[in-house]
Amino acid sequence: MKKSLILVAAMALPMTLQACQSGPSQRVLIGTAAGAIAGAGLGTIAGGDDKRNAAIGAVVGGLAGAAVGGYMDEQQRKLEEATAGTGIEIDRVGDQIQLTMPSNVTFAVNSATIQPGFFKALDDVSATLVQYNDTSVDIIGHASSDGDDAYNMTLSQQRAQSVRNYLVSRGTQSVRINAIGMGETQPIADNATAEGRAANRRVEILLTPIVAP
């Protein structure tokens, strides 16, 4: 399966950027959300659980295989327009889309309560997810190495769940959304610096097309 190949590549080539074959304006990011998912070994993430896919497909129907590329291209363009200037970063992971939200924009320190100033950005993301409903949504919370490991794991889980709850409240079907915390286990920057720790405190949203059987 194509998704399996993406995850294998993520494990083999951490933090590597490659050109996407489906269009010159797209980028493939290996090593953040995809790498975290591969390292986690969790079947319920990124469309890896057939039962979860079947449950979503029963609700939304799913896409024909040939339609996936164009569908994700359109969804990416909509998200880029909706999130311009918000601090959300958008990257392409094969046929998946990754949104990265820095915690200083989304949450106050040591809090899992979404900051009111970020509601509009999440409203715009949710509006796109409602429109493009043949998409599964994996929300992954991350933390820096500051503080206790168990505390960081719990906080990252709570932050991911807060984003999930908000998206559901704005109309995204709950069956499509999974939330998980990775704690400090998947850094993307050096925890020895303040800048690196800030980068590591983040929430990622990974969007995966649901393909009809």
Secondary structure, DSSP 8 states (H G I E B T S, - for coil): -HHHHHHHHHHHSTTEEEE-TT-TT-EEEESSHHHHHHHHT-TTSTT--HHHHHHHHHHH--B-GGGHHHHHHHHHHHHHHHHTTSS-EEEEETTEEEEEEEHHHHB-TT--SB-GGGHHHHHHHHHHHHHS-SEEEEEEEE--SSS-HHHHHHHHHHHHHHHHHHHHHTT--GGGEEEEE-TTSS-SS-TTSHHHHHHHSEEEEEEEE-B--
